[in-house]
């Protein structure tokens, strides 16, 4: 016996309602995960090379360090390594980091200049250019016996590309509430200039470049690469 058109429509409506519910649950779980547990970001500069490259797209664990409350946007403007926590004493001597009176082994860093800078590589010291007020306050108020002492509620951050990084040496301490999370994995890496990524918006020239060069400019060897932390003490 052939089924009527109304019967088939009723079955389709039931199927649509059942699957729509599953889709809604899946979408809600995805939205919850990407706003409260992990979030996608893109690296807009080379200050963390050779650990993270410009154009690396990351998933960040927001539960590790992030304060309560939503965090919006897909750009992580200042991706740095937390070097000093409250109470730590920091200085840099001839490009080498000293933490609490001990020289640190930092295999994740790179130095791209053969010369030394009187401020960058011997820190804290007298700045050889004009610094923003936050950085000047940091040096004036928190330098003790040639070392920088990290105050409560703040962190000191440095880029792994140590000779070419705008970091706490130049803009001061990082307040606890400004820390978004901990990078977990590079889920995709694309060779694109930093200016295309700096504002977090997808530009037309970037879309055109993706259409032409997706396969050749994707850094396949970095895909799904885990980002490992390094303990220093």
JONOR-V415936 format. One record per backbone hydrogen bond with DSSP energy under -1.0 kcal/mol. NH is the residue of the N-H (numbers start at 1). CO is the residue of the C=O. If there is no record, write none. Layout:
NH	CO
NH	CO
//
This chain:
8	4
9	5
10	6
11	7
12	8
13	9
14	10
15	11
16	12
17	13
18	14
19	15
20	16
21	17
22	18
23	19
24	20
25	21
26	22
27	23
28	24
29	25
30	26
31	27
32	28
33	29
34	30
36	32
37	33
38	33
39	60
41	58
43	56
49	46
51	48
52	48
55	43
56	53
57	188
58	41
59	185
60	39
61	182
62	37
76	42
81	158
83	156
84	156
87	150
88	85
90	148
91	98
92	123
93	96
95	121
96	93
98	91
99	102
100	89
102	99
104	97
109	106
110	160
121	117
123	92
136	132
137	133
138	134
139	135
140	136
141	137
142	138
144	147
147	144
148	90
149	142
150	88
154	151
155	174
156	84
158	81
161	47
162	160
164	161
168	157
170	167
171	167
172	168
174	155
176	153
178	175
179	176
182	61
184	59
185	59
186	225
187	57
188	57
190	55
191	217
192	190
196	193
197	194
198	194
200	197
207	203
208	204
209	205
210	206
211	207
212	208
213	209
214	210
217	213
218	214
219	189
220	218
222	219
224	186
225	186
225	222
227	184
//
